[in-house]
Amino acid sequence: MAVMASRELVQNGAGVKRSARALGSSDPNEVPDCLKKLVRTIVRSFYSREHSLIMDLLVRNTIMKEDDLCERLRFEKKQLR
């Protein structure tokens, strides 16, 4: 039973890698452009300008410290929280 479960996980993991390649991404950890565009569109449609600015920076740079966000956006830390 455990062997079957591990095989399913391996097959599912391979399917995820294949689907990432099918979307044009060579790195499986990279977010596809179509998803980035979708996130930006949704945030711009339903949230404030501040939220959309933050999301734009996070889409471009997926890993950012809070201090770096404050510095780039010229926000106070209270505004980001």
Backbone hydrogen bonds in HBPLUS format (Angstrom, degrees):
<---DONOR---> <-ACCEPTOR-->    atom                        ^
c    i                          cat <-CA-CA->   ^        H-A-AA   ^      H-
h    n   atom  resd res      DA  || num        DHA   H-A  angle D-A-AA Bond
n    s   type  num  typ     dist DA aas  dist angle  dist       angle   num
A0005-ALA N   A0001-MET O   3.13 MM   4  6.45 157.7  2.19 147.8 153.5     1
A0006-SER N   A0002-ALA O   2.98 MM   4  6.22 158.8  2.03 148.1 153.5     2
A0007-ARG N   A0003-VAL O   2.99 MM   4  6.19 152.4  2.07 145.6 153.1     3
A0008-GLU N   A0004-MET O   2.99 MM   4  6.25 154.4  2.05 147.4 154.1     4
A0009-LEU N   A0005-ALA O   3.04 MM   4  6.33 155.6  2.10 147.4 153.7     5
A0010-VAL N   A0006-SER O   3.00 MM   4  6.24 159.1  2.05 146.9 152.2     6
A0011-GLN N   A0007-ARG O   2.90 MM   4  6.11 160.3  1.93 149.4 155.1     7
A0012-ASN N   A0008-GLU O   2.78 MM   4  5.98 158.8  1.83 150.0 156.4     8
A0013-GLY N   A0009-LEU O   2.81 MM   4  5.97 159.0  1.86 149.2 155.2     9
A0014-ALA N   A0010-VAL O   2.97 MM   4  6.15 154.7  2.03 145.4 152.0    10
A0015-GLY N   A0011-GLN O   2.97 MM   4  6.20 146.6  2.08 142.2 151.6    11
A0016-VAL N   A0012-ASN O   3.03 MM   4  6.36 146.5  2.15 145.6 154.0    12
A0017-LYS N   A0013-GLY O   3.12 MM   4  6.44 158.0  2.17 146.9 152.2    13
A0018-ARG N   A0014-ALA O   2.91 MM   4  6.15 156.8  1.96 147.4 154.1    14
A0019-SER N   A0015-GLY O   2.92 MM   4  6.10 155.7  1.98 144.1 150.6    15
A0020-ALA N   A0016-VAL O   2.98 MM   4  6.21 149.3  2.08 146.2 154.4    16
A0021-ARG N   A0017-LYS O   3.05 MM   4  6.33 153.3  2.13 145.5 152.3    17
A0022-ALA N   A0018-ARG O   2.91 MM   4  6.15 149.0  2.00 144.8 154.1    18
A0023-LEU N   A0019-SER O   3.15 MM   4  6.36 134.6  2.36 137.1 147.2    19
A0025-SER N   A0020-ALA O   3.24 MM   5  5.74 154.0  2.31 157.1 151.5    20
A0024-GLY N   A0021-ARG O   3.00 MM   3  5.26 161.4  2.04 110.6 115.0    21
A0030-GLU N   A0027-ASP O   3.13 MM   3  5.44 160.1  2.17 112.5 118.7    22
A0035-LEU N   A0032-PRO O   3.11 MM   3  5.51 128.6  2.39 106.2 118.4    23
A0036-LYS N   A0032-PRO O   3.16 MM   4  6.55 153.6  2.23 149.0 157.0    24
A0037-LYS N   A0033-ASP O   2.96 MM   4  6.19 162.0  1.99 154.2 158.3    25
A0038-LEU N   A0034-CYS O   3.06 MM   4  6.20 151.3  2.14 136.6 144.5    26
A0039-VAL N   A0035-LEU O   2.97 MM   4  6.18 163.4  2.00 151.0 154.1    27
A0040-ARG N   A0036-LYS O   3.04 MM   4  6.28 166.3  2.06 151.2 154.9    28
A0041-THR N   A0037-LYS O   2.97 MM   4  6.13 161.1  2.00 149.2 154.4    29
A0042-ILE N   A0038-LEU O   2.98 MM   4  6.18 163.5  2.01 153.0 157.2    30
A0043-VAL N   A0039-VAL O   2.97 MM   4  6.13 169.2  1.98 155.7 158.8    31
A0044-ARG N   A0040-ARG O   2.96 MM   4  6.06 163.2  1.98 149.9 154.9    32
A0045-SER N   A0041-THR O   3.02 MM   4  6.10 142.9  2.16 140.8 150.7    33
A0046-PHE N   A0042-ILE O   3.06 MM   4  6.19 156.0  2.12 154.4 159.0    34
A0047-TYR N   A0043-VAL O   2.95 MM   4  5.30 147.8  2.05 145.8 149.4    35
A0052-SER N   A0048-SER O   3.07 MM   4  6.41 156.3  2.13 147.5 154.4    36
A0053-LEU N   A0049-ARG O   2.87 MM   4  6.12 152.5  1.95 152.8 159.9    37
A0054-ILE N   A0050-GLU O   3.06 MM   4  6.30 162.8  2.09 150.3 154.6    38
A0055-MET N   A0051-HIS O   2.92 MM   4  6.13 161.8  1.95 149.7 155.1    39
A0056-ASP N   A0052-SER O   2.92 MM   4  6.05 153.2  1.99 142.4 149.4    40
A0057-LEU N   A0053-LEU O   3.15 MM   4  6.45 160.7  2.19 148.6 152.7    41
A0058-LEU N   A0054-ILE O   2.97 MM   4  6.26 156.7  2.03 149.2 156.3    42
A0059-VAL N   A0055-MET O   2.81 MM   4  5.98 144.5  1.93 148.7 157.8    43
A0060-ARG N   A0056-ASP O   3.11 MM   4  6.33 156.8  2.17 145.2 150.8    44
A0061-ASN N   A0057-LEU O   2.82 MM   4  5.94 166.9  1.84 152.5 156.9    45
A0069-LEU N   A0065-LYS O   3.07 MM   4  6.44 156.1  2.13 150.9 157.5    46
A0070-CYS N   A0066-GLU O   2.98 MM   4  6.26 162.2  2.01 151.6 156.1    47
A0071-GLU N   A0067-ASP O   2.96 MM   4  6.16 157.4  2.02 145.6 151.9    48
A0072-ARG N   A0068-ASP O   2.92 MM   4  6.11 166.8  1.94 152.7 155.7    49
A0073-LEU N   A0069-LEU O   2.94 MM   4  5.99 163.0  1.97 153.3 158.1    50
A0074-ARG N   A0070-CYS O   2.79 MM   4  5.41 122.0  2.13 135.0 148.5    51
A0075-PHE N   A0070-CYS O   3.12 MM   5  4.87 140.5  2.28 129.3 138.3    52
A0079-GLN N   A0076-GLU O   3.01 MM   3  5.31 127.7  2.29 103.7 117.0    53
A0080-LEU N   A0077-LYS O   3.17 MM   3  5.28 124.7  2.49  97.3 110.6    54
A0081-ARG N   A0077-LYS O   3.25 MM   4  6.53 143.1  2.40 147.3 156.6    55
